[in-house]
Amino acid sequence: MPVHLSAPNPADLFPVAGVRLGIAEAGVRKANRKDLTVVLLDEGASVSGVFTQNRFCAAPVQICRDHLGLGLGIRAMLINTGNANAGTGDDGLMRARSTCIALARHLNIAPEQILPFSTGVIMEPLPTDRIEAGLTAALADAQENHWARAAEAIMTTDTVPKAFSAQVQLGGATVSITGISKGAGMIRPNMATMLGFMATDANIDQALMAQLAKDLADASFNRVTIDGDTSTNDSFVVIASNKAAHAPITSFDSEDGRALKAAMLSVAQKLAQAIVRDGEGATKFITIRVEGGQTGEECRKVAYAIAHSPLVKTAFFASDPNLGRILAAVGYAGIDDLDQTLIDLYLDDVHVAVKGGRNPAYREEDGQRVMKQSEITVRVVLGRGAVADTVWTCDLSHDYVTINADYRS
């Protein structure tokens, strides 16, 4: 079961003017499940995205990068689950392009105005015939209020759909923001086996979109990890339909720009954290905050060393306060001049280690009390500077192995 995460109430998700979503059952891998989504954008929308840093990236990732680079204006997105179309070579590229061509014919637009996305099993041919056959039903289903249905349709090993909304006042106008994401395993920043889509009706200059997508991802999806595996298909796309009745945002240094970015980041972080809460086999949601660093990079090194340690993660699953495992991870994080005599460690309100050694006041029953919680904060103070950073992760349970051993069956 996910950690303090439930399926979204469709009534809580705000429609975004200029964005319609349609869902169909195409039988991409399994029958009788929602597995095909089209997202239709009115002309004039601003769009950008960030994608996996895995050099073995999937065919749709390559095509998305190409299509965004052409600057023709994105008018639609096509998303399938059940098949990642990764590790498929030239044939995979041809199949992804053919689905773009098929949708373009329906919409009377250029194929290059479509972004394709796939998630699922790697190294299997994309069943383009099923996807193309499902387009008619998906298009007929397209409505502005289908965000919850789309969140369900992009799931793979997720146990619940993930969707959040927010509204903000800009120049007297109410601006809506809604996003969906999927992911539960092969999750590691840069990015993960995750798809994230966020739309707003705000007016945002296209020239700002690339940096906006990067900034949002860096503070949300690039701060989560479940198992340390960077996927082949990670994609996070940000859409501004430019329909809201306020002056265009030309800088995020303005009052309206800051307010909009903060609201969008709040949604992005909820979407990212939902992936960790629904991590394969997860029973605990863990915040790892590293303070007192000289740079953000060294804080993240330490945070990820803790978050990726199988020994640490299994200790959390067992509620075992074997906290030397955390200190060991700090030590091998890769900070060559780290002074262990300056390090403090906390579990929530419990001060575990002082100046690199066990706090004389620490009692193991206090550590175990925290370890038994479903939400835990690990705080490491390096004593090197004033910089801090945060990563979100989960524990590692027996079910993680079971889920991944059985995934293709």
N, C-alpha and C positions, 0 to 999 in steps of 0.2 A: 504494500500500500504506500502511496506517496506520503511525504512528510508534510502535514498541514497544508495540503493542496487539494482542492476540489474542482470539479468541472465548472466552467463558467456558466453563469445564467445568461442566456441570449439577450434578455431584456437589459442587462447591465452593460452591454457592448454598444457603443455609439456608432450608427452608420456614418460613413465619411462620404460627403457629397463628391460625385465624380468617380467613385470606385464601386464596382459591382462584382460579386463573387458567385460563381456557379459551380456546383458539385455534381459528380456522377459516379456510378459504379461501373467501371470499365473492365474489371476482372484482370487487372495488370498482373497480379500474382495469385490472388484468391478471389473467389466469387463472393457476391453479396456483401461487399464492403465498400465504403466510400474511399476511392483511391485516385480520383482525377478532379482537379480544381482548375478553373480558369478565373483569372482576375482581369477585369476589363477597366481600362482607364480612359476617361474623357480626354480629348485632345488638349494639349497644353500643360499636362502634368509634368512636374519635375521629379526625376527619378535618379537614384544612385544606389550603389551597393558595395559591400566588401565580401571577400570570398576566401576560401581555405588557402592556407600557406603550404599545404601539402603539395609537393612537386608532382605527385601522381594524381593530379586533379581530374575529376570526372568530365565527360564530354559536355554536359550542360553548363558547367562552370566556365569552360573555355569559350563557349558560345555566348554566354552572358557577358563576359568581359569584352568580347569582340563587338557585340551589338551595342553595349553602352558606349563604347569608344567611338562609334560612328556618329553619335549626336543627332540621330534622325527623329528622336522623340519616341519614348516607349509607350505603347498603347495597350499591351496585354502581357500577362504572365501565364505560363502553363506549367502546372505542378503535378507530378505523379508520385505515388508511393508504391512500394513493392519491388522496385527495381532501381538501382542507383545509376545505371548506365555509366559505370566506372570500370576501368581496366578493360575497356572494349575497343580501344584503338580507333582506326579510321572508320570502321563500321559503326561504332558508337556515335561518332560525330555526324555521320551521314543520317543515322536514325533520329538523332536529336533535331537536326536541321529539317528533316522531313515532317516532324510534328509541328515545327514552326510554320512550315509552308502550308500544311493542312489547315491550321488555325487562321493563318493570314488570308486564305481563300474565303473562309467563312466571314471574316471581318472586313474584307476588302482593304487590307493594309499590306505593307511590305513585311516579309518574314523577319527582316532585321529590326522591326519595331516590337518584337516579341522576345521575352526572356523565358527560357525553359529551365525547369528545376526538377531534379529526380532524387529520390532517397529510397534506400532499401538494400537489397542484396547486390554485392559487387561481382563483376566478371560474368554477368549473364546478359544476353542480347535484350535490348529494349523491345517489348512487343508493340511496335508502332501501329500495327493493324488494330489492336484493341483500343489503344489511346485515340487514334483517329476516329474510330467508330463511336467512341464515347463523347466526342466533342459536341455533337448536336444536343444531347441531353444536358451536358454541362452548360452550354450557352443558353438553352431554354430556361435553366434554373437560375440564371444570374440575377441577383438582387443586392441592394446596398446593405441589407440587414442579415446577410448570411455569413457573418464572421464566425459565429460559433460552429456552424456546419463545416466551414473551411478548416477551422482548427482541428476538428475531428478527422477530416479527410486527409490531412497531411501527416497523421500519426504513423509510426512503425511499431517499435516496442514500447511506446508510451502507454501508460495505463489510464491517463486522463488527458483530454484536450487542454491546451494552454492559450488563454486569450485575456487581454486586459485593455481597459479604456481609461481615458482621462479627458477633461475639458479645461480650457484656460481662456481667460478674457484677454483679447488683444484689440486695442483701439476701439473698444465698445462692442466688438463682435465676439460671439462664442465660437471657439475653435475646438474641434473634436480630434482626438488621437485614438486610434485603435490598432492593436497589433496581435499577431498570433505567432506561436513558435512550436517546434517539435524537436524532440531529442530526449534520449534517456541513457544511451551508451555510446561508446567511442567518442567521448566528450573531452576535449582539451582545447584551450584557447588557440587561436590562430586558424581556424576556429574549431568547431566540433561537428559530429554528425548531427548537425542541427540545421534547421531552416528557420529563419525569422523574417517576418514581413510586417512592416509598420507603415500606416498611412495616416495622413492628416489632411484636412481641407485648408490648412494655412497656405498663405501666399509666400513662397520661398524662392528666391532667385536660384535658378539652376546652377549658377556658378558656386553657390554655397553647399550644394548637396553632397559632393564627394567628401568634403571635410566633415560635414555633419554626420554622414554615415560612419565614417571612421571614428569620430569622437564618441558617438553613441556606443559603437561596438567595443571600443577600448575600455569603456567604463562599465560595461555590462557583460556581453557575451564573451569578451576576452578576459573575464575575471572569474570564469567558472571552469571547473574540471571535475570529472567523475572518475575516469580511469587513465588519463594521460595520453590517450590515443587521439591524434589529430586526423580527422576524417578526410575523405576525398571530395566531399560534396558540400561542405559548409557554405552557406550563403545567408546574408542579412541584407535586405533591401528596404530602403526608405523611400516613401512616395509622398509628395505634396501635390494635391490636386489643384491647388490655387483657386479654390472656389469661395473661400471665406471672404466676408466683406470688411477687410482691414487693409491698411497700406502694406505693400510688399515688404517682407523682411529682407533687407540688404546687408545686414550685419548682425551677428549674434552678440555684439557688444552693446547693442541698444537695449532699452528696458524691455520692449516687447520681445526682442530676440532672446534675451536671457530667460524670460518667463517661458517662452515656447520651448527652448532647448531643455530647461529643467523639467518641464512636464513630459517631454518626449523621453528624457533619460529615465524618469521614474517608471514609465511603461516598459522601456527596454530592460531595466534591471529586474522588474517583476517577471518578465518573460524569461530572462536568463536564469534567475533563481528558481523559477518553476521547473526548469530542466533538471537542476540539481535535486530539487525536492522529489522529482519523479525518476531519479537515477535508478538504473536497473538494480533491483534488490535493496535499495537504500532504506534504512530505518532511521537515519539521523541526518539533519541538515547542519553543516558546520561552517561557521564563519572564521576565517583565519586572518587576523589583522597583525601586521608587522609594523612596529613603530620604531622611531629612533634610528632610522637609516640615513646614510649619506645621500642616496639616490633612490628613486622609485624602482629602478631596475634591480638593485640589490634587495630591496624589500620584497619584490615579487619573486626573486630567486628563492628566498627563504620560505615564503608562503607556499610556493609550488613544491618545494622539496618536502614540506610537511604534508601537503595535500596529496602528493603522489606516492607517499611511502605506504606500501602494503602493510607494513608492521603497524604504523600509526592507524591506518584505516580499519584494520581488523581489531585493534585494541578498542577503538571507538565502538565497533559493532558489539564487542563482548562486554562493554562498560568496564573495561579493565584499566585502572589508572596507572598503567605502565608508562609513565610520562617521560622516562629517560629516552624513549623512542623519539619523542618530539625534539628533545635537545640534540640527539644524534643527527636528526634530519637538518636542524639548523647548522650543525657543524660541517656537514658535507654539501651544503647548498652552493658553495663555490665562491665564497668571500675570503680571499687569501689572507687578508690582514685582520680577520675577525678576532676580537679579544673576548674570549669566553667569560672572563671575569666581570664583564659589564652587562651580561645578559640576564634579564628577568623574564619569567614565564608565568602567565595567568591562565586559569580555566574559569571563565566567567568572573565571579567575584573572589575566587580562591587564588591566593598568591602562592604559587608552587615552588618557584626557584628564585633566589636572590643572588645577584652577582655571580651567576654561573653555578651555584650550588643549591642544595635543598634548603628551602626556607625552614628555619627551626620551628616555626609555628605551624607548618603545614601538617595536616593529618590526612592519612590515606582515605578515611571515610568521607572527608570533604571532597576529595577528588572524585571518588566513586559516585557521590551524590550528583555531581555535575555530569559525569560520564553517562549516567542513566537517563539524562534528559534527552528529548527528541531534537532539541535545538541547543547548540553549544557554541560558545565563542572561545577560540584560542587566541590569546594575545601575547606576542613576543616583543619585548623591548630590547633593541640591540645596543643602545647606549652609544651610538656613533654620530648621530645628527638629529635633524628635526623632520625628516621625511617619513611618510607612512603610506601603506597601500593595503588593499584588502582582496582576498580571494574567497570564493564560496565553493565548498565541496561536500561530499557525503562519505558515509562509511562504506566498507566493503564486506558484503555478507555472502553466505552460502548461495543465496538466490542469484547473485550476479553470475556466478559460474554456471548455474543451471540454465539461466536465460540465454547466455551466450553459447553454451554447448548445444542448445536445442533450436537456435534461432532459424536455421535454414529448413528445419523439418516442418 
